[in-house]
């Protein structure tokens, strides 16, 4: 299948990077306020996908994102929802706890989304490309070859490298794995800004995003935490349908399990994010 790629051309100024909104309306509202406070134009706000997910307000979240006019690629969740698929396509191991939870939150999201929201998902590209501070950048969800591939900081560079080689990219901005990190190797830079819909398994309810800046003429990257009304998000999630474990994670900042994590990241559970 041919890739749908949105080319933004040359962009400059502060650029907001984030992913995994996961139907967390309160986190999206808080991040949008950050963008407005920092005078970051919507066109320079870029999401790595999975606007919809584990939390309780998928329709409201999609509609706010649409009104914001920020950019996003399609995550595996959007791809599955717009196709009317029966599962989220997250590549969870069959029979795992994550797979079981997805059988709760994914049908819930399907039941709440309007045709207008599904039509909006149809417009989302597979990838976004742009030039920034003299660097050639591509946005992926998991990887260029596999939307659902989990790529972490500990993932071997040999696994990351083919993404750069697609068209001689200098920077890859990825999502899907839920943890913020960046890694540089031979003047190539992989950035994962983290997700705003769920904590990063670090024992803190705050979530993660990143900002690029080019005021010096060079690409400057900073990771940030975002505080939002997580208590309200937790309250909405306690509806008797969504997994109680995910509602608990919103408060504790600890994932129910580390099934998807490599040994390095699994061992850091509750110890904070190391950037």
LOTI-230175 format. One record per residue: residue in three letters; y, x, z of N, C-alpha, C in turn. Coordinates in pm, whole numbers, padded with zeros to 5 digits, always signed. Example, Ala and Ser with C-alpha at 12.3 -4.5 7.8 and 13.67 -1.06 7.14 Angstrom:
2
ALA-00569+01319+00780-00450+01230+00780-00330+01320+00780
SER-00225+01285+00708-00106+01367+00714+00003+01290+00787
end
This chain:
275
UNK-00120+00085+00000+00000+00000+00000+00125+00088+00000
UNK+00222+00054-00083+00345+00131-00089+00424+00116+00040
UNK+00486+00225+00081+00569+00223+00201+00705+00162+00170
UNK+00756+00085+00264+00892+00034+00254+00980+00124+00340
UNK+01070+00197+00276+01152+00295+00346+01300+00260+00330
UNK+01371+00257+00441+01514+00230+00439+01589+00361+00452
UNK+01671+00394+00354+01747+00518+00354+01890+00490+00401
UNK+01928+00550+00512+02063+00529+00565+02164+00629+00509
UNK+02116+00731+00439+02206+00832+00385+02256+00925+00494
UNK+02379+00971+00480+02438+01060+00581+02501+00977+00692
UNK+02461+01002+00815+02526+00936+00927+02579+01042+01023
UNK+02678+01006+01101+02738+01101+01195+02785+01025+01318
UNK+02825+01100+01419+02867+01039+01545+02749+01013+01636
UNK+02777+00962+01754+02670+00933+01849+02570+00835+01788
UNK+02443+00866+01807+02335+00784+01753+02235+00754+01864
UNK+02212+00626+01886+02125+00579+01994+01983+00562+01942
UNK+01888+00623+02013+01747+00615+01977+01669+00548+02090
UNK+01583+00454+02054+01503+00386+02155+01385+00318+02087
UNK+01292+00270+02166+01177+00201+02110+01119+00103+02210
UNK+01012+00036+02168+00935-00048+02256+01016-00141+02344
UNK+01086-00236+02285+01161-00333+02367+01063-00428+02436
UNK+00951-00456+02370+00840-00530+02431+00879-00666+02488
UNK+00969-00737+02423+01012-00871+02468+01086-00867+02602
UNK+01139-00751+02638+01214-00735+02764+01362-00758+02736
UNK+01403-00884+02745+01540-00922+02711+01642-00854+02801
UNK+01612-00842+02928+01708-00783+03022+01734-00635+02990
UNK+01630-00562+02952+01648-00422+02915+01729-00409+02787
UNK+01703-00497+02691+01779-00493+02566+01926-00524+02590
UNK+01954-00622+02673+02093-00655+02707+02163-00535+02769
UNK+02094-00465+02859+02153-00349+02926+02177-00234+02829
UNK+02084-00213+02737+02101-00104+02639+02214-00135+02542
UNK+02223-00258+02500+02332-00297+02411+02467-00272+02477
UNK+02476-00296+02605+02599-00269+02680+02630-00119+02683
UNK+02525-00036+02695+02543+00110+02690+02601+00150+02555
UNK+02545+00095+02448+02593+00128+02313+02740+00091+02298
UNK+02777-00025+02349+02916-00070+02339+03008+00017+02423
UNK+02963+00056+02541+03042+00142+02629+03063+00279+02566
UNK+02960+00329+02497+02967+00461+02433+03028+00455+02293
UNK+03071+00336+02251+03128+00316+02117+03034+00360+02005
UNK+02906+00329+02024+02807+00360+01921+02792+00237+01832
UNK+02824+00251+01705+02820+00137+01614+02675+00091+01595
UNK+02653-00038+01569+02517-00089+01554+02434-00014+01451
UNK+02498+00029+01342+02426+00101+01237+02368+00233+01286
UNK+02424+00287+01395+02376+00413+01453+02285+00390+01572
UNK+02238+00266+01588+02142+00233+01693+02007+00210+01624
UNK+01907+00292+01658+01783+00294+01582+01664+00276+01675
UNK+01584+00174+01646+01465+00141+01724+01340+00185+01649
UNK+01244+00241+01723+01120+00288+01663+01012+00180+01653
UNK+01050+00054+01677+00956-00056+01658+00900-00115+01787
UNK+00818-00217+01771+00764-00296+01883+00878-00363+01961
UNK+00957-00440+01889+01060-00523+01951+00994-00626+02042
UNK+00878-00674+02000+00800-00772+02076+00684-00701+02145
UNK+00647-00755+02263+00535-00695+02336+00503-00768+02464
UNK+00488-00690+02571+00422-00736+02693+00501-00836+02778
UNK+00631-00844+02760+00715-00923+02852+00730-01067+02806
UNK+00816-01142+02875+00811-01288+02868+00904-01354+02769
UNK+00995-01279+02705+01095-01346+02622+01100-01289+02479
UNK+00991-01306+02404+00987-01251+02268+01091-01312+02174
UNK+01104-01442+02175+01197-01508+02084+01341-01469+02114
UNK+01379-01475+02241+01516-01440+02279+01547-01293+02247
UNK+01447-01207+02265+01466-01065+02238+01488-01038+02089
UNK+01406-01099+02005+01423-01081+01860+01559-01134+01816
UNK+01599-01248+01867+01725-01307+01824+01844-01221+01868
UNK+01839-01165+01989+01948-01077+02032+01951-00951+01947
UNK+01834-00895+01919+01830-00775+01835+01887-00804+01697
UNK+01853-00918+01644+01902-00958+01513+02055-00972+01513
UNK+02110-01033+01617+02254-01049+01628+02326-00915+01645
UNK+02261-00820+01708+02319-00688+01732+02338-00612+01601
UNK+02250-00633+01504+02253-00563+01374+02219-00415+01388
UNK+02142-00380+01490+02089-00244+01501+01978-00227+01397
UNK+01939-00103+01373+01831-00073+01280+01698-00062+01354
UNK+01592-00102+01288+01458-00084+01343+01357-00074+01231
UNK+01251+00001+01259+01134-00004+01172+01036-00106+01232
UNK+00934-00140+01158+00830-00230+01208+00730-00150+01289
UNK+00709-00191+01414+00600-00136+01491+00471-00209+01455
UNK+00361-00163+01511+00235-00230+01482+00238-00377+01523
UNK+00312-00409+01631+00318-00548+01676+00387-00636+01572
UNK+00499-00589+01518+00568-00667+01415+00482-00684+01290
UNK+00412-00578+01254+00326-00584+01135+00218-00690+01153
UNK+00158-00693+01271+00051-00789+01297+00104-00932+01309
UNK+00215-00949+01377+00271-01083+01396+00313-01146+01264
UNK+00382-01069+01181+00430-01127+01056+00316-01156+00959
UNK+00200-01088+00981+00082-01114+00898-00005-01225+00954
UNK+00031-01277+01072-00050-01380+01135-00183-01328+01186
UNK-00190-01198+01215-00315-01135+01261-00352-01183+01401
UNK-00479-01165+01437-00529-01216+01564-00513-01118+01679
UNK-00476-00994+01650-00457-00897+01758-00334-00812+01731
UNK-00295-00732+01830-00168-00659+01822-00175-00533+01737
UNK-00295-00488+01703-00307-00368+01621-00267-00241+01693
UNK-00276-00242+01826-00231-00127+01905-00332-00012+01906
UNK-00451-00035+01848-00556+00065+01843-00611+00094+01982
UNK-00611-00008+02070-00675+00007+02200-00826+00009+02181
UNK-00895+00082+02267-01040+00087+02262-01097-00051+02295
UNK-01192-00098+02214-01252-00230+02233-01313-00239+02373
UNK-01278-00345+02444-01332-00364+02577-01256-00295+02688
UNK-01152-00221+02652-01071-00151+02754-00980-00251+02825
UNK-00920-00206+02935-00828-00294+03008-00708-00329+02920
UNK-00656-00232+02847-00542-00260+02758-00579-00362+02652
UNK-00702-00352+02600-00749-00448+02501-00757-00588+02562
UNK-00806-00595+02684-00814-00724+02753-00677-00784+02778
UNK-00582-00700+02821-00447-00749+02846-00383-00799+02717
UNK-00411-00731+02606-00350-00769+02478-00396-00909+02435
UNK-00511-00950+02483-00561-01083+02451-00488-01191+02530
UNK-00403-01147+02623-00318-01240+02696-00175-01241+02639
UNK-00113-01122+02629+00028-01119+02590+00050-01145+02442
UNK-00044-01101+02355-00022-01116+02211-00024-01264+02168
UNK-00123-01344+02208-00116-01487+02172+00005-01557+02232
UNK+00045-01514+02351+00165-01572+02413+00287-01546+02323
UNK+00302-01421+02278+00414-01388+02189+00407-01469+02060
UNK+00288-01479+02001+00271-01559+01879+00319-01702+01899
UNK+00287-01758+02015+00319-01898+02040+00468-01923+02060
UNK+00544-01818+02093+00685-01833+02126+00779-01803+02010
UNK+00731-01733+01908+00820-01687+01802+00847-01794+01696
UNK+00973-01806+01659+01012-01900+01555+00987-01842+01416
UNK+00990-01927+01315+00979-01880+01177+01095-01787+01144
UNK+01211-01815+01200+01327-01730+01177+01301-01588+01225
UNK+01237-01575+01341+01206-01442+01394+01099-01372+01311
UNK+00999-01447+01268+00894-01389+01184+00951-01346+01049
UNK+01044-01424+00995+01109-01387+00869+01189-01259+00888
UNK+01255-01245+01002+01329-01122+01031+01235-01002+01034
UNK+01118-01018+01094+01020-00908+01099+00977-00865+00959
UNK+00975-00959+00866+00938-00926+00728+01038-00829+00665
UNK+01161-00829+00714+01264-00743+00656+01257-00599+00709
UNK+01180-00577+00815+01179-00445+00878+01103-00345+00792
UNK+01160-00227+00769+01092-00125+00689+00982-00054+00768
UNK+00897+00018+00697+00795+00100+00761+00856+00227+00822
UNK+00958+00278+00755+01024+00401+00801+01173+00394+00770
UNK+01249+00471+00843+01391+00490+00817+01413+00640+00797
UNK+01496+00675+00701+01533+00815+00682+01686+00827+00681
UNK+01734+00942+00724+01878+00970+00719+01901+01120+00735
UNK+02021+01160+00703+02063+01299+00724+02161+01304+00840
UNK+02140+01402+00930+02224+01409+01050+02243+01554+01088
UNK+02367+01597+01100+02400+01735+01139+02324+01837+01054
UNK+02314+01809+00926+02248+01901+00834+02096+01896+00840
UNK+02041+01799+00913+01896+01785+00927+01847+01661+00853
UNK+01730+01673+00797+01666+01561+00728+01571+01492+00826
UNK+01594+01363+00850+01528+01291+00960+01445+01173+00907
UNK+01328+01153+00968+01248+01033+00938+01204+00968+01068
UNK+01209+00834+01070+01165+00757+01185+01028+00697+01154
UNK+00933+00719+01246+00799+00662+01234+00770+00584+01362
UNK+00667+00502+01360+00627+00433+01483+00523+00519+01556
UNK+00402+00529+01501+00303+00621+01555+00311+00752+01479
UNK+00271+00745+01352+00286+00858+01260+00308+00801+01121
UNK+00340+00887+01026+00362+00840+00889+00235+00779+00832
UNK+00121+00839+00862-00005+00793+00803-00066+00676+00878
UNK-00032+00661+01007-00097+00560+01090+00004+00504+01191
UNK+00048+00381+01166+00146+00318+01253+00100+00314+01398
UNK-00031+00303+01422-00084+00288+01558-00133+00418+01620
UNK-00102+00532+01559-00148+00659+01615-00067+00696+01738
UNK-00137+00733+01846-00070+00777+01968-00044+00927+01960
UNK+00085+00964+01957+00123+01105+01955+00208+01134+02078
UNK+00159+01227+02159+00223+01266+02284+00275+01409+02275
UNK+00344+01452+02379+00391+01590+02380+00273+01686+02373
UNK+00163+01653+02441+00047+01742+02443-00036+01736+02316
UNK-00007+01640+02229-00079+01632+02101-00056+01762+02023
UNK-00160+01824+01971-00144+01952+01900-00041+01944+01788
UNK+00035+02051+01772+00136+02055+01667+00076+02036+01529
UNK-00048+02080+01512-00116+02064+01383-00130+01917+01346
UNK-00135+01829+01447-00141+01685+01421-00005+01630+01384
UNK+00100+01688+01442+00235+01642+01414+00286+01692+01278
UNK+00246+01811+01240+00303+01880+01124+00300+01801+00993
UNK+00190+01729+00960+00189+01656+00832+00301+01556+00816
UNK+00354+01505+00926+00466+01410+00918+00590+01477+00861
UNK+00614+01601+00900+00728+01676+00846+00708+01708+00699
UNK+00582+01731+00661+00551+01777+00526+00555+01665+00422
UNK+00570+01540+00467+00577+01426+00373+00686+01449+00269
UNK+00803+01497+00317+00913+01528+00225+01005+01632+00287
UNK+00946+01733+00346+01019+01845+00404+01123+01800+00507
UNK+01080+01717+00601+01171+01669+00706+01189+01775+00815
UNK+01308+01776+00874+01338+01866+00984+01314+01802+01120
UNK+01332+01669+01124+01322+01595+01250+01240+01469+01228
UNK+01145+01445+01318+01071+01319+01322+01108+01248+01451
UNK+01144+01121+01440+01168+01036+01557+01053+00937+01564
UNK+00974+00946+01670+00855+00864+01682+00860+00771+01801
UNK+00766+00679+01804+00756+00583+01914+00613+00562+01957
UNK+00577+00440+01992+00442+00389+02017+00377+00438+02147
UNK+00391+00564+02183+00313+00615+02297+00371+00576+02432
UNK+00497+00534+02437+00555+00485+02561+00616+00589+02651
UNK+00607+00717+02614+00659+00825+02699+00764+00907+02622
UNK+00878+00935+02684+00979+01017+02617+00942+01165+02618
UNK+00972+01234+02509+00953+01379+02504+01023+01433+02381
UNK+01039+01562+02375+01077+01627+02250+01005+01762+02245
UNK+00978+01805+02125+00909+01932+02105+00962+01999+01979
UNK+00995+02126+01990+01046+02202+01875+00949+02314+01841
UNK+00926+02331+01712+00834+02434+01666+00878+02478+01526
UNK+00909+02607+01512+00950+02661+01382+01062+02580+01317
UNK+01165+02551+01397+01283+02477+01351+01255+02333+01310
UNK+01139+02283+01347+01107+02141+01329+01111+02075+01467
UNK+01163+01953+01473+01182+01886+01602+01120+01747+01600
UNK+01030+01721+01696+00974+01588+01715+01042+01527+01837
UNK+01096+01408+01820+01164+01336+01929+01095+01203+01952
UNK+01063+01175+02078+01026+01039+02116+01125+00998+02224
UNK+01213+00902+02196+01315+00863+02294+01260+00784+02412
UNK+01133+00743+02402+01076+00657+02505+01095+00512+02468
UNK+01056+00424+02560+01068+00280+02537+01153+00218+02647
UNK+01214+00105+02615+01298+00038+02715+01230-00085+02775
UNK+01115-00125+02721+01051-00247+02768+00959-00230+02887
UNK+00914-00107+02909+00824-00077+03020+00859+00062+03075
UNK+00841+00082+03206+00863+00216+03263+00767+00318+03204
UNK+00798+00445+03225+00723+00554+03161+00615+00612+03252
UNK+00553+00527+03335+00442+00570+03421+00484+00680+03517
UNK+00614+00681+03551+00669+00789+03633+00704+00745+03775
UNK+00665+00623+03811+00693+00576+03946+00833+00526+03966
UNK+00902+00497+03856+01041+00452+03862+01058+00332+03769
UNK+01123+00225+03814+01138+00108+03727+01238+00126+03613
UNK+01318+00230+03617+01411+00254+03506+01333+00296+03382
UNK+01396+00277+03266+01331+00305+03138+01412+00410+03061
UNK+01366+00445+02941+01419+00564+02874+01473+00536+02734
UNK+01578+00611+02699+01633+00612+02564+01693+00751+02541
UNK+01746+00775+02422+01806+00906+02391+01929+00886+02304
UNK+02018+00985+02307+02138+00983+02223+02149+01117+02149
UNK+02170+01108+02018+02202+01225+01936+02354+01238+01929
UNK+02401+01362+01927+02544+01387+01912+02563+01505+01818
UNK+02664+01498+01733+02688+01606+01636+02830+01660+01644
UNK+02894+01647+01760+03035+01687+01772+03054+01837+01749
UNK+02952+01916+01776+02961+02061+01755+02919+02101+01613
UNK+02875+02003+01535+02823+02033+01403+02673+02055+01404
UNK+02617+02068+01524+02473+02084+01541+02415+01957+01601
UNK+02284+01941+01587+02217+01825+01644+02194+01849+01793
UNK+02257+01766+01874+02240+01772+02020+02165+01648+02065
UNK+02062+01666+02147+01978+01556+02194+01980+01551+02345
UNK+01999+01431+02399+01989+01410+02543+01908+01283+02571
UNK+01817+01294+02668+01741+01180+02715+01811+01118+02835
UNK+01804+00986+02844+01868+00914+02954+01774+00808+03010
UNK+01795+00775+03138+01727+00660+03197+01821+00540+03195
UNK+01761+00424+03188+01836+00299+03183+01794+00210+03299
UNK+01890+00173+03381+01866+00075+03486+01903-00063+03433
UNK+01825-00162+03467+01850-00298+03421+01795-00394+03527
UNK+01809-00521+03505+01764-00621+03602+01613-00641+03591
UNK+01538-00541+03635+01392-00546+03623+01331-00652+03713
UNK+01400-00687+03821+01349-00793+03908+01342-00926+03833
UNK+01443-00953+03751+01443-01076+03672+01333-01073+03567
UNK+01316-00959+03503+01207-00944+03405+01073-00972+03470
UNK+01052-00916+03588+00928-00938+03663+00909-01086+03694
UNK+01014-01153+03734+01006-01295+03768+00964-01379+03648
UNK+01024-01353+03532+00988-01427+03411+00841-01402+03372
UNK+00793-01281+03398+00656-01246+03359+00550-01312+03447
UNK+00588-01357+03562+00494-01423+03652+00484-01572+03617
UNK+00427-01597+03499+00420-01733+03445+00278-01786+03436
UNK+00182-01714+03492+00044-01758+03489-00027-01734+03357
UNK+00042-01674+03261-00017-01646+03130-00022-01495+03104
UNK+00088-01427+03126+00095-01284+03101+00021-01206+03210
UNK-00025-01085+03180-00099-01006+03278-00014-00974+03402
UNK-00066-01005+03518+00005-00974+03642+00024-00823+03658
UNK-00070-00747+03602-00063-00601+03614+00061-00546+03543
UNK+00096-00604+03429+00215-00558+03358+00342-00598+03431
UNK+00341-00715+03491+00455-00757+03572+00475-00662+03690
UNK+00364-00617+03747+00371-00522+03859+00428-00388+03814
UNK+00389-00344+03694+00438-00216+03642+00590-00216+03628
UNK+00646-00330+03591+00792-00343+03579+00860-00304+03709
UNK+00797-00333+03821+00853-00304+03953+00819-00164+04001
UNK+00692-00126+03987+00645+00000+04045+00670+00122+03958
UNK+00680+00100+03827+00693+00213+03735+00563+00286+03710
UNK+00451+00231+03758+00319+00292+03740+00234+00203+03651
UNK+00173+00262+03549+00085+00187+03461-00043+00147+03534
UNK-00099+00034+03495-00225-00012+03553-00338+00088+03530
UNK-00335+00156+03417-00440+00252+03383-00382+00356+03288
UNK-00458+00462+03267-00412+00570+03177-00510+00588+03060
UNK-00567+00477+03016-00670+00482+02911-00622+00550+02784
UNK-00496+00529+02747-00450+00582+02618-00398+00725+02631
UNK-00388+00776+02753-00321+00904+02774-00415+01023+02765
UNK-00369+01133+02704-00444+01257+02710-00445+01310+02854
UNK-00531+01406+02887-00542+01456+03025-00410+01505+03084
UNK-00328+01574+03004-00202+01628+03055-00112+01515+03103
UNK-00088+01417+03018+00001+01307+03052-00059+01218+03162
UNK-00190+01201+03159-00256+01121+03263-00236+01185+03400
UNK-00243+01316+03406-00227+01388+03533-00087+01382+03589
UNK+00011+01344+03506+00151+01337+03551+00189+01198+03602
UNK+00094+01105+03606+00124+00970+03652+00194+00972+03788
UNK+00309+00908+03795+00383+00898+03920+00462+01020+03960
UNK+00455+01127+03881+00525+01251+03915+00655+01271+03840
UNK+00698+01170+03765+00822+01184+03691+00801+01238+03553
UNK+00903+01223+03470+00896+01271+03331+00946+01415+03325
UNK+00869+01500+03257+00905+01641+03242+00956+01664+03100
UNK+01086+01689+03088+01148+01706+02956+01191+01851+02938
end
